[in-house]
């Protein structure tokens, strides 16, 4: 998967420690049996930050979400503690243990408990082993460094095969700023009003309310347009801490032109993280990017794009590099919205070429050998014109493979 | 998969020819390359029947659906012609070819063209080879017999591994009546206001309007509660022809007590066909039956039951006989509806035993070996209590397997 780049926004090294004011670390503490796998991550800011978060809309919510929500009521935070290997969800003692994680973190960093954001990811419904976490936190705090982003990104991975860590540098009125994030997929991914786990840092000076506004707007165009398997997780969370350490006057209004630039930076970052998550979906061999244009309204464009990338039949066809475009039409057709199938056009595209397959709702003859060649690439673009309107949307997904079934047939052992 | 039986309703031999007044046949005509596979089916009534049908709500509709809709405007029909191997959908000449199928059938049976119900199933978006069909229809008409149900059931199969054919006998005020059907799955199955292909016959005397009412009511409780892969097909159709050949006065009102018995008979038949379709879903090794009780309303019960049986993660866990009940809670949690997760209870059950896994939204300890043994059965019941209300619903699905991916990675060749 290649990064999608935009002029004026530059990807830089350093991950979540690239913005001024943050350190990070990741260790193996023992939640997971495999000692090679880090399972506990910490991000710490030098001082209290403006902070905002979004959470899953699943009615079943991980215990850490309840605790984090409470801690972010005042719009500030100074640290993020996360374990992988266990979701701390659907357990009677979940909130108690999430609080213990915050307490241990606060003690190690000498900060108030309500300055801690807490998250967990892994199996649902098994009691969280709290001892290794509480024991590990002091070690983790000692390991904090400005080179720790990679370790933290590794520690939050579950079935991910690639760590997701990006930092983006851009200019606000001549001041160099950075926004960065680490994220994890890669199953139970169909974010609704929130996302999989993603922790963002930035040195932009911006208040919690505006930060939340920007985050909400961008997540809606990025993580909310990703689906691996249609299953909205119980533990989705994206948080952002803004240190304000860039040499700038704070952004205090959405009318400030710098706000729009910050939103754009956030979009470039989260869009690329979204692509990374989709490309590394459980068992995936291909990234699917579906762009819907000429739609009567934005909601319809979004629904059609997501309908196509969530269709099991279409996903399996992409695994087989089979240009079975009838399944795209089928998935378009069962989407709610007011548009005419007779005007729909579909084109399949990859670095290997471009293949129009449908015009005016009917098939266009094509060479199967050419189709196969195009679909054997590891990133496939599906371009859909609904032929009536000027709204558009992009969604990201992946193919459905043997390995998806293998991974999920026996996830707990 | 065992048949679910009810007192007073008896399964009998003969399929769609068991009711008085019907003959059927199925042949290989050449739409499919494999000469061993029948691909053209005909059901013919001795005289004009009251008839009703329901169709897919997908915006992309197979051409045969437009033609059948028109033909059923007068509420009567005398024959059903169906091919497998090609869906005759998303082709510019689709309606023309569907009309040709009706014309050839009408000529062979010496009946009016608008007495013919036409359907197609198979690949979407490839032109229908009409020549073998038109050529085959006279042969097919000559092959009609009261022993032909099995051949017809075979001819409509696509990726089905088992033919679906059932006939049910019951008494209406002492008069022996029969209702019967053939159906096909087994991919692109997530019926919405209609179903996969299913053709029903009965000798009950009932008008088209009441027949449609009964069909609508029962399909809503049966086929609409089935999902194999979440993909609502473009060619779903269920039709019923009522010959009235049973020795009875016609049912002319829904208040007639015999109407309720007929609806029950239709329910027993379609519920068993629904189970058969789910059990034979593409690549499936297990039938999943999810029963939701104690729900605040019927719509919520239905949504929760369907949410669980459509979750890819849960389906894959069932393939692996892994009691990962957190995924059930997750799928319940992302369902729309007003209920409290803290009251949810979940039990897994099969012929091998019963396993409560969740009470009040939290886990109940269980033995993994016992869980494995229960989940290795080929029919798994998932019993969910929402703990508040007295509404319920049942949905049917299947596990997600390597073979599903294999079948759909390269369906067109």
Interface residues (C-beta under 8 A of the other chain):
Chain A: X57 X58 X59 X60 X61 X87 X89 X90 X91 X92 X123 X124 X125 X126 X127 X187 X188 X190 X192 X229 X230 X231 X232 X233 X234 X310 X311 X312 X313 X316 X317 X319 X320 X322 X324 X325 X326 X327 X329 X330 X331 X332 X333 X334 X335 X339 X341 X357 X358 X361 X362 X363 X400 X401 X402 X404 X405 X406 X407 X408 X409 X410 X411 X412 X413
Chain B: X57 X58 X59 X60 X61 X87 X89 X90 X91 X92 X123 X124 X125 X126 X127 X187 X188 X190 X192 X229 X230 X231 X232 X233 X234 X310 X311 X312 X313 X316 X317 X319 X320 X322 X324 X325 X326 X327 X329 X330 X331 X332 X333 X334 X335 X339 X341 X357 X358 X361 X362 X363 X400 X401 X402 X404 X405 X406 X407 X408 X409 X410 X411 X412 X413
